[in-house]
């Protein structure tokens, strides 16, 4: 079963400004999610995939680099992943 990956309309603009290694890691992330679903990300410690808290409690985060994270939401009833944003991590 393949998953659908829906991206916020601003993602293309964001990607055009990202470092190449972050873009490549995002493409790898999308490939894993598309083929195997977001649960498979747990097998790749480099993504450090985790549930978020507070206002973002329905969302998850995966590490694309030390600085950048992909923030997404899983809709299992329609087998979809909605990418909300790729953002620098705030320390």
N, C-alpha and C positions, 0 to 999 in steps of 0.2 A: 504494500500500500504506500503510495506517495503522498506526501503532505503538501499543502498549498502554503506558499509564503507570500503574504501580502505586505507591501511596504508603504509607509507613510509617503505621501507625494513629495515631501521635502528630502527624502533619502538620497535621491539622485544628485541634488545640489550639494548635500553634505559630503557624499562620496567623492565628488570632484575636488574637494578641498583637503581630503585626508592623505596622509603619507601612504605610499605604495604598499608597504608591508601590512598596514592596517586594512587596506582594501583587499589584499590577498587573503588575509585571515578571515575577513567577513565573507568572502566568496567560499572559503572552505567551510565556515560555519553554516552558510546557506545550503551547501551541498550535503552536509551531514544531516541537517534538519529535513531537507527535502526527501532524501532517500530513506532515512531511518526514524525520523521524528525527534523532538527535543529531548526525550529521555536518554538518547544515545550520547548526548553531550557530557553526561556524567562519567563516561568512560575516557574522556579526554581532560585530564587535570589542568591543562594549560588554559582552558576556557573558564575555569572556576565558576561554573554555572550555579546560580543561587536565586532563591526567592527573595523578593524585596519586601520591605516593611512599610508601615505607615500609609501614606496616601497612595503608595505604589504597591500595595499588598497583593494585587492580582497580577502583577508583572514579575518578570524574571530578568536577570542580567547575566551576560556572558562577557568575559574579558577578551578583548581583541589585541590589547597591548597593555603595558603598565598604566597607560593613560586613558585609553579608549574602551568603552563598553557598548555593547548592543543591548538595548532595552526592548523586551518583547513580551507579548501576551499569548497564551495558548488557548485556542478554542477547540477543545477535543470533539465537541458534538459535530463540527464540520471539518475536522482534521486540518485546521488552519493555524498558522503562526503569523501574527501581525507584528511587524517590526515598527516600533514607535519612533525610535531615534537611535542614532549613534552619537555618543556624547563623551567629552573628556570627563574622566572620573574626578569628582571633587574631593579633595583631601581635607 
